[in-house]
Amino acid sequence: MVPFDFAYYRPQSIAEATALFAALERDGKRTLYYGGGTEIITLSRLNLVRTAAVIDIKSIPDVDNGSLVLGAALSLGELEEANPFPLLTKAAREVADRTARNQITLGGNICGQIFYRETALPLFVAEADVIIAGPYGIRQCRFLDLFHQQLQLGRGEFVVQFKVDRATATLPHFHRKRRKQGEVGYPLVTIAALKKDGTVRVALSGICPFPFRSADVEAHLNDRNRPVGERIQAAVDAFPRPILHDIEGSADYRLFVVAQLLEDMLRELGDGETV
Ligand SMILES: Cc1cc2nc3c(=O)[nH]c(=O)nc-3n(C[C@H](O)[C@H](O)[C@H](O)COP(=O)(O)OP(=O)(O)OC[C@H]3O[C@@H](n4cnc5c(N)ncnc54)[C@H](O)[C@@H]3O)c2cc1C
């Protein structure tokens, strides 16, 4: 049971949602946007989140302009079923368990506090745009430009949708998630990659306390003048820090696992000729 009362709103438009947020905050009511609610409810039960009101964004319609539009309120289960972007489907399918995925939303996975945010990886490598609504209207940005360890949203802003180039969504790709054990759980390492114009793009979760895509890492992996082993070692050395070292796995073990996965990735994407 959630140990406090809160008001629930389900607006039908972006304008209604942002006006509601502003009005509630003016009245001194702490307000959260609400996707699937799994994290909000779980953390509320643990007294780690307290809110006076939630604004459920699931009834806000998507706007399509020819790109592949992925509404932030889509559940991961819906994404899996529709499969509009196969690499994203693979990432979504590895989050939590099926019951939770029917509730967890794309926006919630990316904006929540649990830092793995695995569905961000395909959006990094596809160079998706993100559409954000807030008190100052609607803006569209490159998702990567706005993601510095986490999505940088202003007060009262929420993610409406992501847009992915349709051709990019069908490019050759690679996805692997390794856990400490079993089929369900947080990652030791998750890799999502795709190959565009002969260049491998790669994003990782589970290595650092934030998901990332790094130009330096990709430059080393794509340096075909060097043997694959050297490329991988240089890429691993270029990872941002800190490397996670926790109950799921030590930093050294994570780096060992990720090096193996990077080798699999290069081989599967036809880039491991010199192994
Ligand atoms: C059992 C379980 C297992 C999990 N396993 C994994 C895993 O393996 N990998 C992984 O990456 N994650 C995992 N998670 C994390 C999960 O994806 C996040 O907790 C996610 O926030 C839940 O999505 P939700 O839609 O229910 O979010 P909510 O509970 O609705 O919201 C969570 C937070 O995100 C904000 N938010 C939600 N939607 C938006 C939006 N559109 N715009 C702006 N802010 C928004 C809310 O205000 C709130 O602060 C797991 C969670 C659970 C409960």
The ligand as an SDF file (V2000), in Angstrom:
LIG
                    3D

 53 58  0  0  0  0  0  0  0  0999 V2000
   10.7580   -5.2690  -11.1350 C   0  0  0  0  0  0  0  0  0  0  0  0
   11.5420   -4.2550  -11.9320 C   0  0  0  0  0  0  0  0  0  0  0  0
   12.5930   -4.6700  -12.7380 C   0  0  0  0  0  0  0  0  0  0  0  0
   13.3010   -3.7410  -13.5130 C   0  0  0  0  0  0  0  0  0  0  0  0
   14.2750   -4.1980  -14.3340 N   0  0  0  0  0  0  0  0  0  0  0  0
   14.9110   -3.3150  -15.1420 C   0  0  0  0  0  0  0  0  0  0  0  0
   15.9000   -3.7560  -16.0720 C   0  0  0  0  0  0  0  0  0  0  0  0
   16.2070   -4.9430  -16.1710 O   0  0  0  0  0  0  0  0  0  0  0  0
   16.4820   -2.8240  -16.8730 N   0  0  0  0  0  0  0  0  0  0  0  0
   16.1500   -1.4920  -16.8110 C   0  0  0  0  0  0  0  0  0  0  0  0
   16.6690   -0.6960  -17.5950 O   0  0  0  0  0  0  0  0  0  0  0  0
   15.2430   -1.0490  -15.9160 N   0  0  0  0  0  0  0  0  0  0  0  0
   14.6240   -1.9140  -15.1000 C   0  0  0  0  0  0  0  0  0  0  0  0
   13.6870   -1.4690  -14.2120 N   0  0  0  0  0  0  0  0  0  0  0  0
   13.4760   -0.0140  -14.1140 C   0  0  0  0  0  0  0  0  0  0  0  0
   12.1830    0.4500  -14.7650 C   0  0  0  0  0  0  0  0  0  0  0  0
   12.3000    0.4030  -16.1810 O   0  0  0  0  0  0  0  0  0  0  0  0
   11.9450    1.8870  -14.2610 C   0  0  0  0  0  0  0  0  0  0  0  0
   11.6850    1.8150  -12.8730 O   0  0  0  0  0  0  0  0  0  0  0  0
   10.8410    2.6590  -14.9560 C   0  0  0  0  0  0  0  0  0  0  0  0
   10.8290    3.9670  -14.4120 O   0  0  0  0  0  0  0  0  0  0  0  0
    9.4790    2.1570  -14.7650 C   0  0  0  0  0  0  0  0  0  0  0  0
    8.6610    2.7150  -15.7770 O   0  0  0  0  0  0  0  0  0  0  0  0
    7.2240    3.2960  -15.4400 P   0  0  0  0  0  0  0  0  0  0  0  0
    6.6130    3.6530  -16.7620 O   0  0  0  0  0  0  0  0  0  0  0  0
    6.4680    2.3730  -14.5680 O   0  0  0  0  0  0  0  0  0  0  0  0
    7.6360    4.6100  -14.6510 O   0  0  0  0  0  0  0  0  0  0  0  0
    6.8390    5.5240  -13.5270 P   0  0  0  0  0  0  0  0  0  0  0  0
    6.8140    4.7360  -12.2670 O   0  0  0  0  0  0  0  0  0  0  0  0
    5.5070    5.9140  -14.1270 O   0  0  0  0  0  0  0  0  0  0  0  0
    7.7680    6.7380  -13.4770 O   0  0  0  0  0  0  0  0  0  0  0  0
    9.1050    6.6300  -13.0060 C   0  0  0  0  0  0  0  0  0  0  0  0
    9.7610    8.0320  -13.0520 C   0  0  0  0  0  0  0  0  0  0  0  0
    9.8810    8.4670  -14.4090 O   0  0  0  0  0  0  0  0  0  0  0  0
    9.1460    9.6890  -14.6110 C   0  0  0  0  0  0  0  0  0  0  0  0
    8.4950    9.5870  -15.9220 N   0  0  0  0  0  0  0  0  0  0  0  0
    7.7250    8.5560  -16.3820 C   0  0  0  0  0  0  0  0  0  0  0  0
    7.3560    8.8040  -17.6600 N   0  0  0  0  0  0  0  0  0  0  0  0
    7.9110   10.0000  -17.9950 C   0  0  0  0  0  0  0  0  0  0  0  0
    7.9080   10.8040  -19.1850 C   0  0  0  0  0  0  0  0  0  0  0  0
    7.2600   10.4190  -20.2800 N   0  0  0  0  0  0  0  0  0  0  0  0
    8.5670   11.9840  -19.1810 N   0  0  0  0  0  0  0  0  0  0  0  0
    9.2380   12.4020  -18.0700 C   0  0  0  0  0  0  0  0  0  0  0  0
    9.2950   11.6910  -16.9210 N   0  0  0  0  0  0  0  0  0  0  0  0
    8.6350   10.5040  -16.8890 C   0  0  0  0  0  0  0  0  0  0  0  0
    8.1180    9.7540  -13.4640 C   0  0  0  0  0  0  0  0  0  0  0  0
    7.7580   11.0890  -13.1570 O   0  0  0  0  0  0  0  0  0  0  0  0
    8.9130    9.0970  -12.3330 C   0  0  0  0  0  0  0  0  0  0  0  0
    9.8050   10.0080  -11.7370 O   0  0  0  0  0  0  0  0  0  0  0  0
   12.9720   -2.3670  -13.4300 C   0  0  0  0  0  0  0  0  0  0  0  0
   11.9390   -1.9470  -12.5790 C   0  0  0  0  0  0  0  0  0  0  0  0
   11.2240   -2.8700  -11.8490 C   0  0  0  0  0  0  0  0  0  0  0  0
   10.0930   -2.3800  -10.9730 C   0  0  0  0  0  0  0  0  0  0  0  0
  1  2  1  0
  2  3  1  0
  2 52  2  0
  3  4  2  0
  4  5  1  0
  4 50  1  0
  5  6  2  0
  6  7  1  0
  6 13  1  0
  7  8  2  0
  7  9  1  0
  9 10  1  0
 10 11  2  0
 10 12  1  0
 12 13  2  0
 13 14  1  0
 14 15  1  0
 14 50  1  0
 15 16  1  0
 16 17  1  0
 16 18  1  0
 18 19  1  0
 18 20  1  0
 20 21  1  0
 20 22  1  0
 22 23  1  0
 23 24  1  0
 24 25  2  0
 24 26  1  0
 24 27  1  0
 27 28  1  0
 28 29  2  0
 28 30  1  0
 28 31  1  0
 31 32  1  0
 32 33  1  0
 33 34  1  0
 33 48  1  0
 34 35  1  0
 35 36  1  0
 35 46  1  0
 36 37  1  0
 36 45  1  0
 37 38  2  0
 38 39  1  0
 39 40  1  0
 39 45  2  0
 40 41  1  0
 40 42  2  0
 42 43  1  0
 43 44  2  0
 44 45  1  0
 46 47  1  0
 46 48  1  0
 48 49  1  0
 50 51  2  0
 51 52  1  0
 52 53  1  0
M  END
$$$$
